[in-house]
Amino acid sequence: MAPVVSLRPLGLADADAFMAWASDDRVMRFLKRPLCATREQAVAQIRDTVLGHPWFRAVCVAGRPVGQVSVWPYADEGGRRANLGYALARDHWGRGIAAAAIRMVVGRVFDDLPGLERLEAVTDVDNVRSQRVLEKAGFQTEGVLRRYIAGRGGGEARDAVIYSFLSSDRA
Amino acid sequence: MELQQGGAPAAEPDDEVTLREFTLADAEAFMSWASDPRVARFQRRDAYEHVDQARHYISDHVLPHPWYRAICLADGVPVGSISVKPAPAEGGGRLFRASVGYRVARAHWGRGVATRAVRAAAEAVFAAWPWLLRLEAVADVENPASQRVLEKAGFVREGVLRKYIVLKGRPRDMVMFSLVDTDRHQQKQPMESSRP
């Protein structure tokens, strides 16, 4: 039976659940967020990054947080363009949860963020799993942008695949 | 600042392009492209109607800009402009990307002026900014002339970004191009072998 996926705001009370993915390098290696090694760091990250965020949700399975999904409007674009980020605890990969969560995001975020026209997602060229998730969630592949994203830990800039979902893509 | 690539016709001496910084005295020359709706069509700004607008733009935007140059022909009079803007580093990370944009007066279209200016600007910023790894440019899907300029200047077409930029109040699909540091290492090889 397919897992029941839901989205809800993520709060300080979720710090322990948050650690399950935010401390895992296999999950976080393609994101730009620093790893949370301790519960204190998790609390600080939730407080500093999550609580005031324009659109940040916990991804829940059977009501329990197993990941996160967030939409970050770009600074110069007056809110019409934003970037999608997500992470899912390793134990829950391969069950369609991330794609289901992202489909729920595109179903809601254009109403929640008025003026949003273009939601972008950028994945490392080596992150084939994430590319499949975005395709399953209905994003359109636009191309490979060379030397587009920073390497982890000060490494060389990496090539990335860029995807988009437009407000006009909604059925 | 000519980069000769195999097959490209040699430039006439009076077609040679140089880049220099703007001064307020260039405001009149600036109007030759800034007041032309055919040039402004693919820009965010509307065409200017008065030279004071050019003067204000030069003092408020051009002079403080990280990298903004006048495109000049042999007589030193500007016939266009080219600018390169570093992309903000995300979350306190390193700078490594920048984007280039250019505009040329209508009278000088179709003669390779923009292509030579883009090549010269790329050469200059990769030399001036050792941190630069990716120089990108976008061209409207309905602007094939600009797409050809970027291709001839050695940029690689990467894809169409849908509703990427708003021009004149309408979201436009844009073709994304890039020139990266490793492209230039390859381009340099024929240059070095042709030096005496």
HADDOCK unambig.tbl for C-alpha pairs under 7 A between the chains (distance, minus, plus):
assign (segid A and resid 118 and name CA) (segid B and resid 163 and name CA) 6.82 0.50 0.50
assign (segid A and resid 142 and name CA) (segid B and resid 159 and name CA) 5.53 0.50 0.50
assign (segid A and resid 142 and name CA) (segid B and resid 160 and name CA) 5.87 0.50 0.50
assign (segid A and resid 142 and name CA) (segid B and resid 161 and name CA) 6.14 0.50 0.50
assign (segid A and resid 143 and name CA) (segid B and resid 158 and name CA) 5.55 0.50 0.50
assign (segid A and resid 143 and name CA) (segid B and resid 159 and name CA) 4.71 0.50 0.50
assign (segid A and resid 144 and name CA) (segid B and resid 158 and name CA) 5.94 0.50 0.50
assign (segid A and resid 145 and name CA) (segid B and resid 158 and name CA) 6.14 0.50 0.50
assign (segid A and resid 147 and name CA) (segid B and resid 133 and name CA) 6.63 0.50 0.50
assign (segid A and resid 147 and name CA) (segid B and resid 134 and name CA) 5.88 0.50 0.50
assign (segid A and resid 147 and name CA) (segid B and resid 180 and name CA) 6.99 0.50 0.50
